[in-house]
Amino acid sequence: MHIERIPTGIRELDEIIQGGYPLQQGILISGPPGSGKSILATHFLYRSCKDGKKCMLMLTHVNVESFLEQALSIGIDFHSCIEKGTLLITKSFETRTNKIYNAARHGTGVGFLEKDCVQSVQDIPDDVEVVVIDNLDMLSLYHSTEDFADKFFTINDILFSKKCTTLFLIGQEDKAIKHIIAQHTAFGNIELFMDREPVTGKGIRQMHIPKMRCTYLTLEPLNFKITKNGIKIEKIFQRDEIINDALNSIL
C-alpha cells in the first residue's frame, strides 16, 4: 500500500522503513533512559525544520536549555530554527517545576498542577506539521490506566485531525500495560534497547521496529551507535556474526 512518508533525519532508517515515517501519523518511540529516544527525535525535528516544516517540541521532563545542549553535543544547532519560527518549544517542564515550588511553599497539593495534556495539544497552532512529545512518562505517572488510555487516544486523534506527523516518546515502566496501550494506539512503534554481548561484555544499542503500518518490516533488530554526529545504524543484527566475534575473541 502506497503511503506518503516524511524523512526521519537518519538516512539508514529511511531506507529501512521505505522512505521515512508515515506522514500525518503518530509513531511511538519507546526505550529505557539513555537508550537514544530524544536523540532519535532530535534528528527528525532538525530534518523537518530544514525542509521548511513548522515543528513543535513539547518537553515534559527536561528544560529547554538541557535539550538544546544535548542537540549541540551531536552537532545539531536549533537556535536558527527557533529564530526563524520553524521550531516552537513548549516549556511544560519549567511551568510544572515553578508550580510545584509554589504549591510546596503554600502547603497545597500538587495533583491539581498539571495542565490538562489534551488541552495543551488542542492549543497547538494549525500550521504546525510535525510534533514531538518528549515524553509520555508524565502522562503515565499522573493518570490511572483507564485515564491514560482515554487521554492518549484523544491526543493521538487530535494530532491526526490536525494532520501532524507525531513522535510520542515513552520510557519503560514496571507494569507495561500503559506501554502496550500506547503501542496499540500508535500507527507505528520503534523500540530502543541497551544490552551487553554475553561473551565479550561489550555494551550494544539495538533498535527494533515491531510495528509500522503500510510498511514492509524484516523484524530483525538493528545495531546502532550514538556518535558525535548522532545515531548511526550499523547493520542488521546477525547471529552468525556474534558467534564469529565470540570465537575470534577466544582464539
One Martini backbone bead per residue (centre of mass of N, CA, C, O) as a GRO file, in nm:
protein
  251
    1MET     BB    1   0.094   0.037   0.025
    2HIS     BB    2   0.061   0.363  -0.041
    3ILE     BB    3   0.262   0.616   0.137
    4GLU     BB    4   0.344   0.888   0.280
    5ARG     BB    5   0.658   1.047   0.364
    6ILE     BB    6   0.896   1.131   0.632
    7PRO     BB    7   1.188   1.212   0.724
    8THR     BB    8   1.400   1.116   1.001
    9GLY     BB    9   1.728   1.205   0.962
   10ILE     BB   10   1.801   0.896   0.886
   11ARG     BB   11   1.905   0.726   0.626
   12GLU     BB   12   1.891   0.426   0.717
   13LEU     BB   13   1.599   0.440   0.824
   14ASP     BB   14   1.462   0.517   0.560
   15GLU     BB   15   1.538   0.252   0.415
   16ILE     BB   16   1.393   0.055   0.615
   17ILE     BB   17   1.097   0.241   0.599
   18GLN     BB   18   1.044   0.348   0.301
   19GLY     BB   19   1.132   0.686   0.360
   20GLY     BB   20   0.979   0.691   0.646
   21TYR     BB   21   0.746   0.833   0.810
   22PRO     BB   22   0.427   0.837   0.827
   23LEU     BB   23   0.215   1.064   0.728
   24GLN     BB   24   0.015   1.195   0.979
   25GLN     BB   25   0.135   1.018   1.215
   26GLY     BB   26   0.175   0.806   1.503
   27ILE     BB   27   0.486   0.753   1.682
   28LEU     BB   28   0.643   0.518   1.886
   29ILE     BB   29   0.907   0.581   2.131
   30SER     BB   30   1.091   0.328   2.298
   31GLY     BB   31   1.269   0.328   2.622
   32PRO     BB   32   1.518   0.363   2.815
   33PRO     BB   33   1.729   0.538   2.971
   34GLY     BB   34   1.976   0.621   2.723
   35SER     BB   35   1.878   0.491   2.432
   36GLY     BB   36   1.783   0.753   2.219
   37LYS     BB   37   1.507   0.903   2.187
   38SER     BB   38   1.580   1.209   2.169
   39ILE     BB   39   1.779   1.180   1.932
   40LEU     BB   40   1.583   1.071   1.727
   41ALA     BB   41   1.400   1.327   1.744
   42THR     BB   42   1.614   1.538   1.666
   43HIS     BB   43   1.655   1.452   1.375
   44PHE     BB   44   1.361   1.503   1.287
   45LEU     BB   45   1.337   1.802   1.356
   46TYR     BB   46   1.573   1.910   1.187
   47ARG     BB   47   1.484   1.808   0.909
   48SER     BB   48   1.207   1.949   0.911
   49CYS     BB   49   1.309   2.236   0.936
   50LYS     BB   50   1.491   2.229   0.677
   51ASP     BB   51   1.218   2.162   0.500
   52GLY     BB   52   1.002   2.391   0.622
   53LYS     BB   53   0.874   2.287   0.875
   54LYS     BB   54   0.652   2.313   1.131
   55CYS     BB   55   0.753   2.281   1.474
   56MET     BB   56   0.692   2.083   1.783
   57LEU     BB   57   0.810   2.086   2.126
   58MET     BB   58   0.721   1.876   2.408
   59LEU     BB   59   0.826   1.931   2.730
   60THR     BB   60   0.825   1.722   3.051
   61HIS     BB   61   1.151   1.658   3.179
   62VAL     BB   62   1.297   1.910   3.051
   63ASN     BB   63   1.472   2.171   2.968
   64VAL     BB   64   1.559   2.362   2.706
   65GLU     BB   65   1.866   2.381   2.753
   66SER     BB   66   1.919   2.075   2.766
   67PHE     BB   67   1.825   2.009   2.483
   68LEU     BB   68   2.020   2.200   2.325
   69GLU     BB   69   2.282   2.070   2.435
   70GLN     BB   70   2.236   1.786   2.325
   71ALA     BB   71   2.225   1.868   2.030
   72LEU     BB   72   2.515   1.991   2.019
   73SER     BB   73   2.663   1.713   2.087
   74ILE     BB   74   2.557   1.623   1.768
   75GLY     BB   75   2.562   1.892   1.575
   76ILE     BB   76   2.289   2.050   1.669
   77ASP     BB   77   2.138   2.370   1.575
   78PHE     BB   78   1.834   2.546   1.678
   79HIS     BB   79   1.846   2.861   1.684
   80SER     BB   80   1.758   2.930   1.390
   81CYS     BB   81   1.482   2.786   1.408
   82ILE     BB   82   1.370   2.963   1.633
   83GLU     BB   83   1.406   3.240   1.494
   84LYS     BB   84   1.225   3.151   1.234
   85GLY     BB   85   0.979   2.954   1.352
   86THR     BB   86   1.015   2.628   1.297
   87LEU     BB   87   1.057   2.618   1.620
   88LEU     BB   88   0.864   2.504   1.888
   89ILE     BB   89   0.872   2.544   2.256
   90THR     BB   90   0.761   2.399   2.532
   91LYS     BB   91   0.749   2.473   2.908
   92SER     BB   92   0.634   2.242   3.104
   93PHE     BB   93   0.863   2.190   3.304
   94GLU     BB   94   0.894   2.476   3.424
   95THR     BB   95   0.600   2.511   3.506
   96ARG     BB   96   0.585   2.271   3.702
   97THR     BB   97   0.816   2.352   3.891
   98ASN     BB   98   0.696   2.625   3.986
   99LYS     BB   99   0.428   2.510   4.099
  100ILE     BB  100   0.550   2.317   4.306
  101TYR     BB  101   0.698   2.529   4.468
  102ASN     BB  102   0.446   2.697   4.543
  103ALA     BB  103   0.286   2.467   4.674
  104ALA     BB  104   0.492   2.407   4.900
  105ARG     BB  105   0.481   2.691   5.033
  106HIS     BB  106   0.144   2.663   5.072
  107GLY     BB  107   0.052   2.353   5.130
  108THR     BB  108  -0.028   2.225   4.863
  109GLY     BB  109  -0.112   2.034   4.627
  110VAL     BB  110  -0.003   1.870   4.303
  111GLY     BB  111  -0.243   1.741   4.138
  112PHE     BB  112  -0.353   2.026   4.000
  113LEU     BB  113  -0.102   2.129   3.817
  114GLU     BB  114  -0.165   1.982   3.567
  115LYS     BB  115  -0.208   2.045   3.264
  116ASP     BB  116  -0.409   1.961   3.033
  117CYS     BB  117  -0.297   1.770   2.770
  118VAL     BB  118  -0.525   1.805   2.567
  119GLN     BB  119  -0.523   2.116   2.561
  120SER     BB  120  -0.229   2.146   2.465
  121VAL     BB  121  -0.286   2.014   2.187
  122GLN     BB  122  -0.517   2.202   2.094
  123ASP     BB  123  -0.311   2.464   2.101
  124ILE     BB  124  -0.191   2.391   1.848
  125PRO     BB  125  -0.107   2.515   1.574
  126ASP     BB  126  -0.230   2.472   1.248
  127ASP     BB  127   0.076   2.498   1.103
  128VAL     BB  128   0.161   2.242   1.230
  129GLU     BB  129   0.337   1.930   1.122
  130VAL     BB  130   0.536   1.874   1.373
  131VAL     BB  131   0.554   1.642   1.657
  132VAL     BB  132   0.707   1.632   1.991
  133ILE     BB  133   0.678   1.410   2.274
  134ASP     BB  134   0.891   1.478   2.570
  135ASN     BB  135   0.709   1.276   2.747
  136LEU     BB  136   0.470   1.020   2.861
  137ASP     BB  137   0.543   0.973   3.165
  138MET     BB  138   0.364   1.192   3.296
  139LEU     BB  139   0.094   1.074   3.203
  140SER     BB  140   0.137   0.800   3.347
  141LEU     BB  141   0.181   0.904   3.641
  142TYR     BB  142  -0.104   1.086   3.672
  143HIS     BB  143  -0.255   0.819   3.562
  144SER     BB  144  -0.456   0.594   3.498
  145THR     BB  145  -0.509   0.354   3.276
  146GLU     BB  146  -0.778   0.465   3.169
  147ASP     BB  147  -0.692   0.763   3.140
  148PHE     BB  148  -0.455   0.714   2.955
  149ALA     BB  149  -0.611   0.590   2.722
  150ASP     BB  150  -0.801   0.830   2.670
  151LYS     BB  151  -0.582   1.053   2.630
  152PHE     BB  152  -0.410   0.924   2.409
  153PHE     BB  153  -0.632   0.886   2.201
  154THR     BB  154  -0.707   1.187   2.186
  155ILE     BB  155  -0.433   1.302   2.106
  156ASN     BB  156  -0.398   1.135   1.848
  157ASP     BB  157  -0.661   1.241   1.713
  158ILE     BB  158  -0.593   1.541   1.707
  159LEU     BB  159  -0.328   1.518   1.541
  160PHE     BB  160  -0.462   1.388   1.297
  161SER     BB  161  -0.662   1.625   1.241
  162LYS     BB  162  -0.399   1.824   1.208
  163LYS     BB  163  -0.181   1.671   1.030
  164CYS     BB  164   0.034   1.531   1.216
  165THR     BB  165   0.360   1.439   1.274
  166THR     BB  166   0.429   1.201   1.541
  167LEU     BB  167   0.626   1.179   1.841
  168PHE     BB  168   0.620   0.935   2.099
  169LEU     BB  169   0.765   0.933   2.410
  170ILE     BB  170   0.872   0.636   2.605
  171GLY     BB  171   0.921   0.445   2.860
  172GLN     BB  172   0.980   0.209   3.122
  173GLU     BB  173   0.769   0.006   3.307
  174ASP     BB  174   0.682  -0.225   3.530
  175LYS     BB  175   0.396  -0.179   3.410
  176ALA     BB  176   0.310  -0.236   3.059
  177ILE     BB  177   0.017  -0.142   2.990
  178LYS     BB  178   0.051   0.150   2.878
  179HIS     BB  179   0.245   0.072   2.656
  180ILE     BB  180   0.051  -0.115   2.504
  181ILE     BB  181  -0.162   0.095   2.445
  182ALA     BB  182   0.024   0.278   2.276
  183GLN     BB  183   0.096   0.066   2.061
  184HIS     BB  184  -0.197   0.023   1.954
  185THR     BB  185  -0.256   0.328   1.879
  186ALA     BB  186  -0.026   0.352   1.713
  187PHE     BB  187   0.104   0.333   1.388
  188GLY     BB  188   0.392   0.307   1.533
  189ASN     BB  189   0.705   0.124   1.644
  190ILE     BB  190   1.004   0.207   1.833
  191GLU     BB  191   1.261   0.014   1.980
  192LEU     BB  192   1.490   0.058   2.250
  193PHE     BB  193   1.814  -0.086   2.340
  194MET     BB  194   2.015  -0.228   2.610
  195ASP     BB  195   2.323  -0.423   2.600
  196ARG     BB  196   2.516  -0.735   2.624
  197GLU     BB  197   2.758  -0.927   2.536
  198PRO     BB  198   2.805  -1.240   2.667
  199VAL     BB  199   3.123  -1.263   2.617
  200THR     BB  200   3.256  -0.960   2.606
  201GLY     BB  201   3.060  -0.723   2.742
  202LYS     BB  202   2.967  -0.544   2.526
  203GLY     BB  203   2.808  -0.267   2.454
  204ILE     BB  204   2.468  -0.234   2.319
  205ARG     BB  205   2.262  -0.105   2.059
  206GLN     BB  206   1.904  -0.133   1.983
  207MET     BB  207   1.666  -0.175   1.710
  208HIS     BB  208   1.304  -0.209   1.699
  209ILE     BB  209   1.035  -0.285   1.447
  210PRO     BB  210   0.715  -0.411   1.510
  211LYS     BB  211   0.567  -0.134   1.394
  212MET     BB  212   0.448  -0.031   1.051
  213ARG     BB  213   0.227   0.076   0.875
  214CYS     BB  214   0.259   0.023   0.538
  215THR     BB  215   0.519  -0.169   0.608
  216TYR     BB  216   0.803  -0.332   0.545
  217LEU     BB  217   0.928  -0.587   0.773
  218THR     BB  218   1.188  -0.785   0.916
  219LEU     BB  219   1.229  -0.784   1.248
  220GLU     BB  220   1.519  -0.699   1.278
  221PRO     BB  221   1.759  -0.610   1.460
  222LEU     BB  222   1.947  -0.303   1.526
  223ASN     BB  223   2.247  -0.163   1.516
  224PHE     BB  224   2.370   0.116   1.725
  225LYS     BB  225   2.510   0.448   1.748
  226ILE     BB  226   2.636   0.715   1.954
  227THR     BB  227   2.757   1.004   1.822
  228LYS     BB  228   2.874   1.320   1.737
  229ASN     BB  229   2.642   1.274   1.487
  230GLY     BB  230   2.476   1.058   1.622
  231ILE     BB  231   2.294   0.826   1.470
  232LYS     BB  232   2.426   0.491   1.383
  233ILE     BB  233   2.349   0.251   1.164
  234GLU     BB  234   2.495  -0.045   1.090
  235LYS     BB  235   2.327  -0.337   1.103
  236ILE     BB  236   2.206  -0.629   1.076
  237PHE     BB  237   2.140  -0.861   1.299
  238GLN     BB  238   2.382  -1.131   1.339
  239ARG     BB  239   2.443  -1.431   1.478
  240ASP     BB  240   2.703  -1.520   1.330
  241GLU     BB  241   2.873  -1.270   1.408
  242ILE     BB  242   2.877  -1.321   1.711
  243ILE     BB  243   3.011  -1.595   1.700
  244ASN     BB  244   3.268  -1.504   1.555
  245ASP     BB  245   3.357  -1.297   1.768
  246ALA     BB  246   3.377  -1.497   2.000
  247LEU     BB  247   3.586  -1.688   1.872
  248ASN     BB  248   3.807  -1.473   1.821
  249SER     BB  249   3.846  -1.397   2.124
  250ILE     BB  250   3.942  -1.683   2.206
  251LEU     BB  251   4.171  -1.718   1.970
   0.00000   0.00000   0.00000
